[in-house]
């Protein structure tokens, strides 16, 4: 069962990351496109490790700006992109540990059920 929220700890402070509503869900996805200047899908196809790190940064920023703005405010930067990479790593590690599995459950829940004829073809 998917929780209503999860809690992350960054620099000794606890922040709640709530279950997104529909509007927040598509705001997060739209922000990913905006932050990547429209190149998100192209970046996803890149084999570059640095590009994959940039995508992680984009995913984390989009999610936390929408769902956990207090964390961004407490990081004492004008916006997430000004965050020192060492501080970003602290946020990323906690995000990967707690928030990523939470979103994975949400994504699995949103998957359409397989149609009966698709099931019989794979069996």
C-alpha positions as CSV (number, residue, x, y, z in Angstrom):
1,X,0.0,0.0,0.0
2,X,1.3,3.4,-0.9
3,X,1.8,5.8,2.0
4,X,0.2,9.3,2.0
5,X,3.6,10.8,2.4
6,X,7.2,10.0,3.2
7,X,9.7,11.9,5.2
8,X,13.2,12.8,4.2
9,X,16.0,14.1,6.4
10,X,18.4,16.7,5.0
11,X,21.0,18.4,7.2
12,X,19.3,17.3,10.4
13,X,15.8,18.6,9.4
14,X,12.9,16.4,8.5
15,X,10.6,17.2,5.5
16,X,7.4,15.6,4.4
17,X,7.0,14.7,0.8
18,X,3.3,14.2,0.2
19,X,1.5,11.9,-2.2
20,X,1.0,14.1,-5.3
21,X,-2.4,15.1,-6.6
22,X,-3.1,15.0,-10.3
23,X,-2.1,18.7,-10.8
24,X,1.1,18.3,-8.9
25,X,1.9,15.2,-10.9
26,X,1.7,16.9,-14.3
27,X,3.4,20.1,-12.9
28,X,6.4,17.9,-12.0
29,X,6.5,16.5,-15.5
30,X,6.1,19.9,-17.1
31,X,8.8,21.3,-14.9
32,X,11.2,18.6,-16.1
33,X,10.7,19.8,-19.7
34,X,11.1,23.4,-18.6
35,X,14.3,22.8,-16.6
36,X,15.9,20.8,-19.5
37,X,15.0,23.6,-21.9
38,X,12.8,21.1,-23.9
39,X,15.6,18.5,-24.2
40,X,14.5,16.1,-21.5
41,X,13.6,13.3,-23.9
42,X,16.8,13.7,-25.9
43,X,18.8,13.7,-22.7
44,X,17.1,10.5,-21.6
45,X,18.5,8.8,-24.7
46,X,22.1,9.9,-24.0
47,X,24.6,7.3,-22.8
48,X,26.7,10.1,-21.1
49,X,27.1,9.7,-17.3
50,X,27.1,13.4,-16.9
51,X,23.8,13.8,-18.7
52,X,22.3,11.1,-16.5
53,X,23.5,13.1,-13.4
54,X,21.9,16.2,-14.9
55,X,18.6,14.3,-15.4
56,X,18.7,13.2,-11.8
57,X,19.2,16.8,-10.8
58,X,16.2,17.8,-13.0
59,X,14.0,15.1,-11.6
60,X,14.8,15.8,-8.0
61,X,14.4,19.6,-8.4
62,X,11.1,19.2,-10.2
63,X,9.7,16.9,-7.6
64,X,10.9,18.8,-4.5
65,X,10.0,22.3,-5.8
66,X,6.4,21.1,-6.3
67,X,6.0,18.7,-3.3
68,X,8.5,20.1,-0.7
69,X,9.1,23.8,-1.2
70,X,10.2,24.2,2.4
71,X,13.2,22.1,1.8
72,X,14.3,24.3,-1.1
73,X,13.7,27.4,1.0
74,X,15.8,26.0,3.9
75,X,18.7,25.2,1.6
76,X,19.3,29.0,1.5
77,X,19.7,29.3,-2.2
78,X,17.7,31.4,-4.5
79,X,16.8,28.3,-6.5
80,X,17.8,24.7,-6.7
81,X,20.2,25.2,-9.6
82,X,22.4,27.4,-7.4
83,X,22.8,24.5,-4.9
84,X,26.5,23.5,-4.3
85,X,27.0,20.0,-5.8
86,X,28.1,18.6,-2.4
87,X,24.8,19.8,-0.8
88,X,23.0,18.4,-3.8
89,X,24.6,15.0,-3.2
90,X,23.1,15.0,0.4
91,X,19.7,15.8,-1.1
92,X,20.1,13.2,-3.9
93,X,21.1,10.4,-1.5
94,X,18.1,10.9,0.7
95,X,15.8,11.3,-2.4
96,X,17.1,8.0,-3.9
97,X,16.7,6.2,-0.5
98,X,13.2,7.5,0.3
99,X,11.4,9.4,-2.5
100,X,12.4,7.3,-5.5
101,X,10.8,4.1,-4.2
102,X,7.7,6.1,-3.2
103,X,7.4,7.4,-6.8
104,X,8.1,3.9,-8.2
105,X,5.1,2.6,-6.3
106,X,2.9,5.5,-7.7
107,X,4.1,4.7,-11.2
108,X,3.3,1.0,-10.8
109,X,-0.1,1.9,-9.5
110,X,-0.8,4.0,-12.5
111,X,0.1,1.3,-15.0
112,X,-2.9,0.1,-17.1
113,X,-3.8,-3.5,-16.5
114,X,-2.9,-5.9,-19.2
115,X,-5.7,-6.8,-21.6
116,X,-6.8,-10.5,-21.5
117,X,-5.6,-11.2,-25.1
118,X,-2.1,-9.7,-24.2
119,X,-1.9,-12.0,-21.2
120,X,-2.6,-15.1,-23.3
121,X,0.0,-14.1,-25.9
122,X,2.7,-13.9,-23.2
123,X,1.7,-17.1,-21.5
